[in-house]
Amino acid sequence: MDKKKPLGYYNYTVILTYIGMLLGFAGILVVIREDYCKAVLLLIGAGICDMFDGAVASTKKRTVPEKRFGIQIDSLSDLINFGVMPAVFVYMISGQTLIAATFSSLYALAALIRLAYFNVSEEERQERTTERRKYYDGVPVTTIAMLLPLVYVVHSKLNLSGNLGFIIMLIVCGTGFLSPVGIKKPNMAGKIVLIIIGLGELFEVLVMGWHMV
């Protein structure tokens, strides 16, 4: 009798996606404890995993089911990391108000719609060509992994009262997710710039966390 294997795929091409999802979920847990500094660090970590998981996956020749599975888990992970986690973050840091709840919910919904649309369009695209995607349809949900740490650092450095900046950030990102615009994927130079910005944000958040200890 054949021994049944667990559902799913567990080769090295999905490891970063799985790790990123776990970081995002951990971020939600620490947000609930109102440990916003650690939550931002975990969001940055999830963003780093997402930046490189596609490159890792491209190093292996995958079957059609493996590719489709990769599309699904990447988007599902992104929904947790860059949809739900930032929404909960803004809701909590804004005092759990009705306004914060409303815009956080709409932001998460926008992320869900964009990711589902991406899944459909990406599967159709891969049926037509084997070329790598050159453009994003709408603003990528991973953009929040750069913006939220920036808003958090600026808000903390300037000792701003109120949390309107976080609400505006969600409105801008959510609108961008659903905007029918083509955005060119960053080349190597662009990725290096993003990495430098991310490292700068990471350093600032680490320094802030150290001062809070």
C-alpha positions, -999 to +999 in steps of 0.1 A: +000+000+000+014+034-010+021+058+017+001+090+012+020+122+012+009+155+028-010+178+005+010+206-011+046+210-024+077+212-002+107+217-024+131+246-020+112+269-044+085+275-018+106+278+013+109+316+012+072+320+006+064+298+036+089+317+058+075+350+047+039+340+056+051+329+090+068+362+096+036+380+085+014+360+108+039+366+137+036+403+129-002+401+134+003+385+168+028+412+180+005+439+167-023+426+188+001+430+218+007+465+206+044+459+200+045+480+168+083+482+165+086+444+163+056+442+139+074+466+115+105+445+116+086+414+108+068+432+079+102+442+065+114+405+068+083+393+050+089+419+023+125+406+019+113+371+015+088+381-011+114+400-031+136+369-036+111+340-036+104+344-073+141+344-082+146+312-061+116+296-078+129+304-113+161+283-106+141+251-108+122+236-138+087+232-124+057+213-136+025+232-145+008+222-112+039+234-093+038+267-111+001+272-104+006+262-068+034+288-065+011+315-079-016+306-053+006+304-022+025+336-032-008+355-034-023+339-003+009+347+016+009+383+003-027+387+015-017+378+051+016+398+050+007+429+030-031+429+033-043+417+067-012+425+088-010+462+078-047+466+082-046+452+117-015+474+124-033+506+114-065+496+133-045+490+165-022+519+163-051+543+155-069+534+187-093+508+173-117+535+162-146+530+138-129+551+111-097+531+114-117+499+112-135+510+081-104+520+061-084+490+073-112+467+062-115+484+028-077+483+024-077+445+031-105+441+006-086+460-021-056+438-015-077+407-018-093+418-051-060+427-066-043+395-056-072+374-069-071+393-102-034+388-104-038+350-100-063+348-128-043+370-152-010+353-144-023+319-151-037+331-184-004+348-193+016+317-185-006+297-209+004+321-237+041+326-230+070+313-209+085+348-206+088+364-172+063+392-164+077+426-171+048+448-158+026+448-128-011+455-132-018+481-106+004+489-076+019+458-061+006+450-026+042+446-014+045+484-017+031+486+018+063+468+031+082+499+021+056+526+030+044+514+064+079+514+080+086+548+065+054+563+079+060+546+112+096+560+114+085+595+104+055+595+128+078+584+157+107+607+149+085+638+146+063+628+176+032+634+156-001+633+174-030+613+159-026+587+132-041+603+101-009+595+082-015+558+086-051+561+073-040+582+043-013+556+036-040+528+034-062+549+012-034+557-012-022+521-014-057+506-016-066+529-045-033+520-062-040+483-059-071+486-080-059+513-104-057+499-140-021+511-146+009+492-158+040+495-136+073+482-149+089+457-126+122+470-112+154+458-129+186+449-109+195+485-103+159+492-091+160+462-068+194+474-053+178+508-046+148+492-029+171+470-009+191+501+002+159+519+012+147+488+031+180+485+049+178+521+059+143+516+073+154+485+090+183+503+107+160+532+119+134+508+133+161+488+151+175+519+166+141+530+177+135+495+192+168+497+211+158+530+226+125+516+238+142+488+257 
